Amino acid sequence: MKKRGLIDGRLWEWARLLREVRNATDHFNSEIVGRQDAEDCLAFNEALLDYLYVLNRRFEATKLGRELLFAATT
């Protein structure tokens, strides 16, 4: 996603952390994923998906609407 320009460096860090925690839960090892980690990861995941699928579309629609409005008034 970062290489395609869909997310910036901070969101890339969030995605990487989510993958690390997911991997810790998928593999039986000594790493413990606690309740707070799970809640934080859920919040990061929701924010990441909201950014990718809701806010980007809303931004593009707003930008297009403003461009159309400007074009109609000139």
PDB file of N, CA, C and O in Angstrom, chain B, residues numbered from 101:
ATOM      1  N   MET B 101       0.817  -1.184   0.000  1.00  0.00           N
ATOM      2  CA  MET B 101       0.000   0.000   0.000  1.00  0.00           C
ATOM      3  C   MET B 101       0.866   1.255   0.000  1.00  0.00           C
ATOM      4  O   MET B 101       0.530   2.252  -0.639  1.00  0.00           O
ATOM      5  N   LYS B 102       1.972   1.197   0.715  1.00  0.00           N
ATOM      6  CA  LYS B 102       2.860   2.359   0.765  1.00  0.00           C
ATOM      7  C   LYS B 102       3.491   2.606  -0.600  1.00  0.00           C
ATOM      8  O   LYS B 102       3.563   3.752  -1.044  1.00  0.00           O
ATOM      9  N   LYS B 103       3.946   1.560  -1.267  1.00  0.00           N
ATOM     10  CA  LYS B 103       4.576   1.705  -2.579  1.00  0.00           C
ATOM     11  C   LYS B 103       3.610   2.269  -3.612  1.00  0.00           C
ATOM     12  O   LYS B 103       4.019   2.981  -4.529  1.00  0.00           O
ATOM     13  N   ARG B 104       2.332   1.949  -3.464  1.00  0.00           N
ATOM     14  CA  ARG B 104       1.313   2.442  -4.401  1.00  0.00           C
ATOM     15  C   ARG B 104       0.808   3.829  -4.025  1.00  0.00           C
ATOM     16  O   ARG B 104      -0.038   4.393  -4.719  1.00  0.00           O
ATOM     17  N   GLY B 105       1.326   4.380  -2.928  1.00  0.00           N
ATOM     18  CA  GLY B 105       0.934   5.715  -2.516  1.00  0.00           C
ATOM     19  C   GLY B 105      -0.414   5.796  -1.818  1.00  0.00           C
ATOM     20  O   GLY B 105      -0.990   6.877  -1.700  1.00  0.00           O
ATOM     21  N   LEU B 106      -0.919   4.658  -1.355  1.00  0.00           N
ATOM     22  CA  LEU B 106      -2.220   4.649  -0.691  1.00  0.00           C
ATOM     23  C   LEU B 106      -2.138   5.075   0.766  1.00  0.00           C
ATOM     24  O   LEU B 106      -3.105   5.594   1.323  1.00  0.00           O
ATOM     25  N   ILE B 107      -0.974   4.854   1.386  1.00  0.00           N
ATOM     26  CA  ILE B 107      -0.795   5.242   2.781  1.00  0.00           C
ATOM     27  C   ILE B 107       0.566   5.900   2.946  1.00  0.00           C
ATOM     28  O   ILE B 107       1.491   5.664   2.168  1.00  0.00           O
ATOM     29  N   ASP B 108       0.664   6.724   3.967  1.00  0.00           N
ATOM     30  CA  ASP B 108       1.931   7.404   4.252  1.00  0.00           C
ATOM     31  C   ASP B 108       2.742   6.587   5.260  1.00  0.00           C
ATOM     32  O   ASP B 108       2.363   5.474   5.626  1.00  0.00           O
ATOM     33  N   GLY B 109       3.845   7.151   5.694  1.00  0.00           N
ATOM     34  CA  GLY B 109       4.744   6.440   6.598  1.00  0.00           C
ATOM     35  C   GLY B 109       4.124   6.060   7.926  1.00  0.00           C
ATOM     36  O   GLY B 109       4.372   4.965   8.431  1.00  0.00           O
ATOM     37  N   ARG B 110       3.319   6.944   8.505  1.00  0.00           N
ATOM     38  CA  ARG B 110       2.704   6.662   9.797  1.00  0.00           C
ATOM     39  C   ARG B 110       1.706   5.505   9.674  1.00  0.00           C
ATOM     40  O   ARG B 110       1.708   4.591  10.498  1.00  0.00           O
ATOM     41  N   LEU B 111       0.866   5.549   8.659  1.00  0.00           N
ATOM     42  CA  LEU B 111      -0.104   4.466   8.474  1.00  0.00           C
ATOM     43  C   LEU B 111       0.598   3.156   8.129  1.00  0.00           C
ATOM     44  O   LEU B 111       0.111   2.077   8.467  1.00  0.00           O
ATOM     45  N   TRP B 112       1.738   3.253   7.457  1.00  0.00           N
ATOM     46  CA  TRP B 112       2.521   2.055   7.176  1.00  0.00           C
ATOM     47  C   TRP B 112       3.004   1.430   8.474  1.00  0.00           C
ATOM     48  O   TRP B 112       3.006   0.207   8.609  1.00  0.00           O
ATOM     49  N   GLU B 113       3.414   2.257   9.431  1.00  0.00           N
ATOM     50  CA  GLU B 113       3.824   1.746  10.738  1.00  0.00           C
ATOM     51  C   GLU B 113       2.651   1.054  11.439  1.00  0.00           C
ATOM     52  O   GLU B 113       2.825   0.004  12.056  1.00  0.00           O
ATOM     53  N   TRP B 114       1.476   1.638  11.342  1.00  0.00           N
ATOM     54  CA  TRP B 114       0.287   1.021  11.948  1.00  0.00           C
ATOM     55  C   TRP B 114       0.040  -0.349  11.330  1.00  0.00           C
ATOM     56  O   TRP B 114      -0.193  -1.327  12.041  1.00  0.00           O
ATOM     57  N   ALA B 115       0.092  -0.413   9.995  1.00  0.00           N
ATOM     58  CA  ALA B 115      -0.152  -1.683   9.303  1.00  0.00           C
ATOM     59  C   ALA B 115       0.902  -2.722   9.679  1.00  0.00           C
ATOM     60  O   ALA B 115       0.587  -3.898   9.861  1.00  0.00           O
ATOM     61  N   ARG B 116       2.137  -2.285   9.793  1.00  0.00           N
ATOM     62  CA  ARG B 116       3.211  -3.209  10.177  1.00  0.00           C
ATOM     63  C   ARG B 116       3.005  -3.743  11.591  1.00  0.00           C
ATOM     64  O   ARG B 116       3.207  -4.931  11.846  1.00  0.00           O
ATOM     65  N   LEU B 117       2.602  -2.868  12.509  1.00  0.00           N
ATOM     66  CA  LEU B 117       2.323  -3.300  13.871  1.00  0.00           C
ATOM     67  C   LEU B 117       1.159  -4.295  13.896  1.00  0.00           C
ATOM     68  O   LEU B 117       1.211  -5.299  14.606  1.00  0.00           O
ATOM     69  N   LEU B 118       0.128  -4.016  13.132  1.00  0.00           N
ATOM     70  CA  LEU B 118      -1.017  -4.939  13.063  1.00  0.00           C
ATOM     71  C   LEU B 118      -0.572  -6.316  12.575  1.00  0.00           C
ATOM     72  O   LEU B 118      -1.012  -7.340  13.097  1.00  0.00           O
ATOM     73  N   ARG B 119       0.302  -6.335  11.572  1.00  0.00           N
ATOM     74  CA  ARG B 119       0.804  -7.615  11.055  1.00  0.00           C
ATOM     75  C   ARG B 119       1.630  -8.349  12.109  1.00  0.00           C
ATOM     76  O   ARG B 119       1.527  -9.568  12.246  1.00  0.00           O
ATOM     77  N   GLU B 120       2.444  -7.611  12.847  1.00  0.00           N
ATOM     78  CA  GLU B 120       3.257  -8.240  13.892  1.00  0.00           C
ATOM     79  C   GLU B 120       2.387  -8.862  14.986  1.00  0.00           C
ATOM     80  O   GLU B 120       2.645  -9.981  15.429  1.00  0.00           O
ATOM     81  N   VAL B 121       1.366  -8.138  15.415  1.00  0.00           N
ATOM     82  CA  VAL B 121       0.483  -8.670  16.455  1.00  0.00           C
ATOM     83  C   VAL B 121      -0.307  -9.860  15.916  1.00  0.00           C
ATOM     84  O   VAL B 121      -0.482 -10.859  16.612  1.00  0.00           O
ATOM     85  N   ARG B 122      -0.781  -9.751  14.683  1.00  0.00           N
ATOM     86  CA  ARG B 122      -1.500 -10.876  14.076  1.00  0.00           C
ATOM     87  C   ARG B 122      -0.610 -12.112  14.006  1.00  0.00           C
ATOM     88  O   ARG B 122      -1.050 -13.218  14.321  1.00  0.00           O
ATOM     89  N   ASN B 123       0.628 -11.924  13.599  1.00  0.00           N
ATOM     90  CA  ASN B 123       1.556 -13.050  13.524  1.00  0.00           C
ATOM     91  C   ASN B 123       1.796 -13.658  14.903  1.00  0.00           C
ATOM     92  O   ASN B 123       1.933 -14.875  15.037  1.00  0.00           O
ATOM     93  N   ALA B 124       1.847 -12.806  15.927  1.00  0.00           N
ATOM     94  CA  ALA B 124       2.053 -13.314  17.289  1.00  0.00           C
ATOM     95  C   ALA B 124       0.875 -14.174  17.731  1.00  0.00           C
ATOM     96  O   ALA B 124       1.056 -15.136  18.477  1.00  0.00           O
ATOM     97  N   THR B 125      -0.315 -13.841  17.284  1.00  0.00           N
ATOM     98  CA  THR B 125      -1.488 -14.635  17.677  1.00  0.00           C
ATOM     99  C   THR B 125      -1.635 -15.890  16.831  1.00  0.00           C
ATOM    100  O   THR B 125      -2.248 -16.865  17.268  1.00  0.00           O
ATOM    101  N   ASP B 126      -1.080 -15.876  15.624  1.00  0.00           N
ATOM    102  CA  ASP B 126      -1.200 -17.034  14.728  1.00  0.00           C
ATOM    103  C   ASP B 126      -0.207 -18.143  15.041  1.00  0.00           C
ATOM    104  O   ASP B 126      -0.455 -19.310  14.738  1.00  0.00           O
ATOM    105  N   HIS B 127       0.905 -17.781  15.642  1.00  0.00           N
ATOM    106  CA  HIS B 127       1.960 -18.755  15.905  1.00  0.00           C
ATOM    107  C   HIS B 127       2.082 -18.970  17.409  1.00  0.00           C
ATOM    108  O   HIS B 127       2.117 -18.022  18.194  1.00  0.00           O
ATOM    109  N   PHE B 128       2.142 -20.190  17.767  1.00  0.00           N
ATOM    110  CA  PHE B 128       2.276 -20.498  19.193  1.00  0.00           C
ATOM    111  C   PHE B 128       3.711 -20.239  19.631  1.00  0.00           C
ATOM    112  O   PHE B 128       4.618 -21.017  19.335  1.00  0.00           O
ATOM    113  N   ASN B 129       3.896 -19.137  20.337  1.00  0.00           N
ATOM    114  CA  ASN B 129       5.211 -18.817  20.872  1.00  0.00           C
ATOM    115  C   ASN B 129       5.024 -18.190  22.252  1.00  0.00           C
ATOM    116  O   ASN B 129       3.916 -18.186  22.789  1.00  0.00           O
ATOM    117  N   SER B 130       6.076 -17.676  22.809  1.00  0.00           N
ATOM    118  CA  SER B 130       6.002 -17.154  24.172  1.00  0.00           C
ATOM    119  C   SER B 130       5.447 -15.743  24.248  1.00  0.00           C
ATOM    120  O   SER B 130       5.226 -15.223  25.342  1.00  0.00           O
ATOM    121  N   GLU B 131       5.217 -15.115  23.099  1.00  0.00           N
ATOM    122  CA  GLU B 131       4.715 -13.743  23.102  1.00  0.00           C
ATOM    123  C   GLU B 131       3.229 -13.720  23.468  1.00  0.00           C
ATOM    124  O   GLU B 131       2.423 -14.460  22.902  1.00  0.00           O
ATOM    125  N   ILE B 132       2.889 -12.867  24.413  1.00  0.00           N
ATOM    126  CA  ILE B 132       1.506 -12.758  24.871  1.00  0.00           C
ATOM    127  C   ILE B 132       0.908 -11.469  24.314  1.00  0.00           C
ATOM    128  O   ILE B 132       1.503 -10.397  24.419  1.00  0.00           O
ATOM    129  N   VAL B 133      -0.264 -11.591  23.726  1.00  0.00           N
ATOM    130  CA  VAL B 133      -1.002 -10.426  23.251  1.00  0.00           C
ATOM    131  C   VAL B 133      -2.121 -10.184  24.254  1.00  0.00           C
ATOM    132  O   VAL B 133      -3.063 -10.968  24.366  1.00  0.00           O
ATOM    133  N   GLY B 134      -1.994  -9.094  24.970  1.00  0.00           N
ATOM    134  CA  GLY B 134      -2.956  -8.781  26.017  1.00  0.00           C
ATOM    135  C   GLY B 134      -4.175  -8.041  25.508  1.00  0.00           C
ATOM    136  O   GLY B 134      -4.263  -7.683  24.334  1.00  0.00           O
ATOM    137  N   ARG B 135      -5.100  -7.823  26.402  1.00  0.00           N
ATOM    138  CA  ARG B 135      -6.354  -7.148  26.073  1.00  0.00           C
ATOM    139  C   ARG B 135      -6.095  -5.748  25.512  1.00  0.00           C
ATOM    140  O   ARG B 135      -6.695  -5.363  24.508  1.00  0.00           O
ATOM    141  N   GLN B 136      -5.207  -4.986  26.153  1.00  0.00           N
ATOM    142  CA  GLN B 136      -4.946  -3.622  25.683  1.00  0.00           C
ATOM    143  C   GLN B 136      -4.349  -3.623  24.282  1.00  0.00           C
ATOM    144  O   GLN B 136      -4.717  -2.794  23.449  1.00  0.00           O
ATOM    145  N   ASP B 137      -3.422  -4.556  24.016  1.00  0.00           N
ATOM    146  CA  ASP B 137      -2.863  -4.671  22.664  1.00  0.00           C
ATOM    147  C   ASP B 137      -3.963  -4.972  21.654  1.00  0.00           C
ATOM    148  O   ASP B 137      -3.993  -4.389  20.571  1.00  0.00           O
ATOM    149  N   ALA B 138      -4.856  -5.872  22.006  1.00  0.00           N
ATOM    150  CA  ALA B 138      -5.943  -6.234  21.100  1.00  0.00           C
ATOM    151  C   ALA B 138      -6.862  -5.044  20.848  1.00  0.00           C
ATOM    152  O   ALA B 138      -7.265  -4.799  19.711  1.00  0.00           O
ATOM    153  N   GLU B 139      -7.195  -4.303  21.903  1.00  0.00           N
ATOM    154  CA  GLU B 139      -8.055  -3.133  21.744  1.00  0.00           C
ATOM    155  C   GLU B 139      -7.377  -2.057  20.901  1.00  0.00           C
ATOM    156  O   GLU B 139      -8.013  -1.437  20.049  1.00  0.00           O
ATOM    157  N   ASP B 140      -6.082  -1.838  21.141  1.00  0.00           N
ATOM    158  CA  ASP B 140      -5.339  -0.854  20.348  1.00  0.00           C
ATOM    159  C   ASP B 140      -5.293  -1.267  18.881  1.00  0.00           C
ATOM    160  O   ASP B 140      -5.489  -0.439  17.991  1.00  0.00           O
ATOM    161  N   CYS B 141      -5.037  -2.530  18.634  1.00  0.00           N
ATOM    162  CA  CYS B 141      -4.968  -3.014  17.253  1.00  0.00           C
ATOM    163  C   CYS B 141      -6.314  -2.890  16.551  1.00  0.00           C
ATOM    164  O   CYS B 141      -6.372  -2.570  15.364  1.00  0.00           O
ATOM    165  N   LEU B 142      -7.378  -3.140  17.272  1.00  0.00           N
ATOM    166  CA  LEU B 142      -8.709  -2.960  16.693  1.00  0.00           C
ATOM    167  C   LEU B 142      -8.914  -1.495  16.303  1.00  0.00           C
ATOM    168  O   LEU B 142      -9.417  -1.206  15.218  1.00  0.00           O
ATOM    169  N   ALA B 143      -8.530  -0.582  17.174  1.00  0.00           N
ATOM    170  CA  ALA B 143      -8.674   0.848  16.879  1.00  0.00           C
ATOM    171  C   ALA B 143      -7.808   1.253  15.684  1.00  0.00           C
ATOM    172  O   ALA B 143      -8.265   2.003  14.821  1.00  0.00           O
ATOM    173  N   PHE B 144      -6.555   0.762  15.622  1.00  0.00           N
ATOM    174  CA  PHE B 144      -5.684   1.080  14.488  1.00  0.00           C
ATOM    175  C   PHE B 144      -6.253   0.511  13.197  1.00  0.00           C
ATOM    176  O   PHE B 144      -6.222   1.171  12.158  1.00  0.00           O
ATOM    177  N   ASN B 145      -6.771  -0.710  13.259  1.00  0.00           N
ATOM    178  CA  ASN B 145      -7.336  -1.337  12.076  1.00  0.00           C
ATOM    179  C   ASN B 145      -8.548  -0.556  11.576  1.00  0.00           C
ATOM    180  O   ASN B 145      -8.675  -0.306  10.378  1.00  0.00           O
ATOM    181  N   GLU B 146      -9.432  -0.173  12.486  1.00  0.00           N
ATOM    182  CA  GLU B 146     -10.606   0.609  12.097  1.00  0.00           C
ATOM    183  C   GLU B 146     -10.191   1.944  11.476  1.00  0.00           C
ATOM    184  O   GLU B 146     -10.762   2.366  10.471  1.00  0.00           O
ATOM    185  N   ALA B 147      -9.203   2.604  12.072  1.00  0.00           N
ATOM    186  CA  ALA B 147      -8.739   3.884  11.552  1.00  0.00           C
ATOM    187  C   ALA B 147      -8.105   3.721  10.173  1.00  0.00           C
ATOM    188  O   ALA B 147      -8.329   4.541   9.282  1.00  0.00           O
ATOM    189  N   LEU B 148      -7.323   2.677  10.001  1.00  0.00           N
ATOM    190  CA  LEU B 148      -6.676   2.419   8.720  1.00  0.00           C
ATOM    191  C   LEU B 148      -7.717   2.163   7.633  1.00  0.00           C
ATOM    192  O   LEU B 148      -7.634   2.728   6.543  1.00  0.00           O
ATOM    193  N   LEU B 149      -8.688   1.318   7.931  1.00  0.00           N
ATOM    194  CA  LEU B 149      -9.742   1.024   6.951  1.00  0.00           C
ATOM    195  C   LEU B 149     -10.610   2.249   6.679  1.00  0.00           C
ATOM    196  O   LEU B 149     -11.011   2.486   5.540  1.00  0.00           O
ATOM    197  N   ASP B 150     -10.898   3.021   7.716  1.00  0.00           N
ATOM    198  CA  ASP B 150     -11.680   4.245   7.548  1.00  0.00           C
ATOM    199  C   ASP B 150     -10.939   5.211   6.625  1.00  0.00           C
ATOM    200  O   ASP B 150     -11.538   5.810   5.733  1.00  0.00           O
ATOM    201  N   TYR B 151      -9.641   5.357   6.845  1.00  0.00           N
ATOM    202  CA  TYR B 151      -8.836   6.231   6.002  1.00  0.00           C
ATOM    203  C   TYR B 151      -8.840   5.753   4.552  1.00  0.00           C
ATOM    204  O   TYR B 151      -9.049   6.544   3.632  1.00  0.00           O
ATOM    205  N   LEU B 152      -8.608   4.453   4.353  1.00  0.00           N
ATOM    206  CA  LEU B 152      -8.490   3.916   3.001  1.00  0.00           C
ATOM    207  C   LEU B 152      -9.811   3.907   2.230  1.00  0.00           C
ATOM    208  O   LEU B 152      -9.838   4.221   1.040  1.00  0.00           O
ATOM    209  N   TYR B 153     -10.897   3.552   2.899  1.00  0.00           N
ATOM    210  CA  TYR B 153     -12.139   3.298   2.176  1.00  0.00           C
ATOM    211  C   TYR B 153     -13.235   4.326   2.389  1.00  0.00           C
ATOM    212  O   TYR B 153     -14.158   4.401   1.579  1.00  0.00           O
ATOM    213  N   VAL B 154     -13.168   5.114   3.442  1.00  0.00           N
ATOM    214  CA  VAL B 154     -14.219   6.094   3.690  1.00  0.00           C
ATOM    215  C   VAL B 154     -13.700   7.509   3.448  1.00  0.00           C
ATOM    216  O   VAL B 154     -14.237   8.239   2.615  1.00  0.00           O
ATOM    217  N   LEU B 155     -12.667   7.886   4.168  1.00  0.00           N
ATOM    218  CA  LEU B 155     -12.195   9.264   4.090  1.00  0.00           C
ATOM    219  C   LEU B 155     -11.606   9.609   2.728  1.00  0.00           C
ATOM    220  O   LEU B 155     -11.821  10.717   2.235  1.00  0.00           O
ATOM    221  N   ASN B 156     -10.872   8.697   2.111  1.00  0.00           N
ATOM    222  CA  ASN B 156     -10.324   8.985   0.784  1.00  0.00           C
ATOM    223  C   ASN B 156     -11.435   9.222  -0.224  1.00  0.00           C
ATOM    224  O   ASN B 156     -11.350  10.150  -1.027  1.00  0.00           O
ATOM    225  N   ARG B 157     -12.478   8.394  -0.195  1.00  0.00           N
ATOM    226  CA  ARG B 157     -13.596   8.583  -1.129  1.00  0.00           C
ATOM    227  C   ARG B 157     -14.343   9.872  -0.830  1.00  0.00           C
ATOM    228  O   ARG B 157     -14.738  10.592  -1.747  1.00  0.00           O
ATOM    229  N   ARG B 158     -14.536  10.164   0.448  1.00  0.00           N
ATOM    230  CA  ARG B 158     -15.217  11.411   0.811  1.00  0.00           C
ATOM    231  C   ARG B 158     -14.401  12.614   0.356  1.00  0.00           C
ATOM    232  O   ARG B 158     -14.956  13.585  -0.159  1.00  0.00           O
ATOM    233  N   PHE B 159     -13.095  12.553   0.544  1.00  0.00           N
ATOM    234  CA  PHE B 159     -12.222  13.640   0.102  1.00  0.00           C
ATOM    235  C   PHE B 159     -12.305  13.833  -1.405  1.00  0.00           C
ATOM    236  O   PHE B 159     -12.474  14.954  -1.885  1.00  0.00           O
ATOM    237  N   GLU B 160     -12.186  12.736  -2.151  1.00  0.00           N
ATOM    238  CA  GLU B 160     -12.247  12.830  -3.613  1.00  0.00           C
ATOM    239  C   GLU B 160     -13.595  13.373  -4.079  1.00  0.00           C
ATOM    240  O   GLU B 160     -13.644  14.177  -5.010  1.00  0.00           O
ATOM    241  N   ALA B 161     -14.691  12.946  -3.446  1.00  0.00           N
ATOM    242  CA  ALA B 161     -16.021  13.437  -3.810  1.00  0.00           C
ATOM    243  C   ALA B 161     -16.146  14.926  -3.506  1.00  0.00           C
ATOM    244  O   ALA B 161     -16.709  15.677  -4.302  1.00  0.00           O
ATOM    245  N   THR B 162     -15.631  15.348  -2.374  1.00  0.00           N
ATOM    246  CA  THR B 162     -15.677  16.766  -2.014  1.00  0.00           C
ATOM    247  C   THR B 162     -14.851  17.586  -2.984  1.00  0.00           C
ATOM    248  O   THR B 162     -15.281  18.642  -3.448  1.00  0.00           O
ATOM    249  N   LYS B 163     -13.656  17.089  -3.287  1.00  0.00           N
ATOM    250  CA  LYS B 163     -12.777  17.800  -4.220  1.00  0.00           C
ATOM    251  C   LYS B 163     -13.434  17.911  -5.593  1.00  0.00           C
ATOM    252  O   LYS B 163     -13.407  18.978  -6.207  1.00  0.00           O
ATOM    253  N   LEU B 164     -14.019  16.832  -6.074  1.00  0.00           N
ATOM    254  CA  LEU B 164     -14.691  16.838  -7.372  1.00  0.00           C
ATOM    255  C   LEU B 164     -15.883  17.782  -7.352  1.00  0.00           C
ATOM    256  O   LEU B 164     -16.104  18.530  -8.304  1.00  0.00           O
ATOM    257  N   GLY B 165     -16.651  17.747  -6.269  1.00  0.00           N
ATOM    258  CA  GLY B 165     -17.800  18.638  -6.158  1.00  0.00           C
ATOM    259  C   GLY B 165     -17.389  20.093  -6.191  1.00  0.00           C
ATOM    260  O   GLY B 165     -18.054  20.910  -6.827  1.00  0.00           O
ATOM    261  N   ARG B 166     -16.315  20.427  -5.523  1.00  0.00           N
ATOM    262  CA  ARG B 166     -15.826  21.808  -5.520  1.00  0.00           C
ATOM    263  C   ARG B 166     -15.308  22.193  -6.899  1.00  0.00           C
ATOM    264  O   ARG B 166     -15.514  23.323  -7.340  1.00  0.00           O
ATOM    265  N   GLU B 167     -14.646  21.280  -7.577  1.00  0.00           N
ATOM    266  CA  GLU B 167     -14.164  21.572  -8.927  1.00  0.00           C
ATOM    267  C   GLU B 167     -15.328  21.797  -9.879  1.00  0.00           C
ATOM    268  O   GLU B 167     -15.295  22.706 -10.707  1.00  0.00           O
ATOM    269  N   LEU B 168     -16.355  20.967  -9.758  1.00  0.00           N
ATOM    270  CA  LEU B 168     -17.540  21.135 -10.618  1.00  0.00           C
ATOM    271  C   LEU B 168     -18.258  22.445 -10.308  1.00  0.00           C
ATOM    272  O   LEU B 168     -18.704  23.143 -11.219  1.00  0.00           O
ATOM    273  N   LEU B 169     -18.368  22.773  -9.036  1.00  0.00           N
ATOM    274  CA  LEU B 169     -18.999  24.028  -8.634  1.00  0.00           C
ATOM    275  C   LEU B 169     -18.216  25.216  -9.175  1.00  0.00           C
ATOM    276  O   LEU B 169     -18.804  26.166  -9.690  1.00  0.00           O
ATOM    277  N   PHE B 170     -16.896  25.167  -9.059  1.00  0.00           N
ATOM    278  CA  PHE B 170     -16.061  26.242  -9.565  1.00  0.00           C
ATOM    279  C   PHE B 170     -16.193  26.362 -11.075  1.00  0.00           C
ATOM    280  O   PHE B 170     -16.293  27.470 -11.603  1.00  0.00           O
ATOM    281  N   ALA B 171     -16.196  25.228 -11.778  1.00  0.00           N
ATOM    282  CA  ALA B 171     -16.323  25.237 -13.228  1.00  0.00           C
ATOM    283  C   ALA B 171     -17.663  25.814 -13.662  1.00  0.00           C
ATOM    284  O   ALA B 171     -17.736  26.499 -14.682  1.00  0.00           O
ATOM    285  N   ALA B 172     -18.713  25.550 -12.912  1.00  0.00           N
ATOM    286  CA  ALA B 172     -20.053  26.032 -13.257  1.00  0.00           C
ATOM    287  C   ALA B 172     -20.193  27.525 -13.021  1.00  0.00           C
ATOM    288  O   ALA B 172     -21.039  28.172 -13.638  1.00  0.00           O
ATOM    289  N   THR B 173     -19.385  28.072 -12.147  1.00  0.00           N
ATOM    290  CA  THR B 173     -19.507  29.503 -11.830  1.00  0.00           C
ATOM    291  C   THR B 173     -18.562  30.364 -12.641  1.00  0.00           C
ATOM    292  O   THR B 173     -18.607  31.590 -12.544  1.00  0.00           O
ATOM    293  N   THR B 174     -17.706  29.744 -13.440  1.00  0.00           N
ATOM    294  CA  THR B 174     -16.758  30.540 -14.237  1.00  0.00           C
ATOM    295  C   THR B 174     -17.142  30.573 -15.677  1.00  0.00           C
ATOM    296  O   THR B 174     -16.455  31.197 -16.485  1.00  0.00           O
TER     297      THR B 174
END
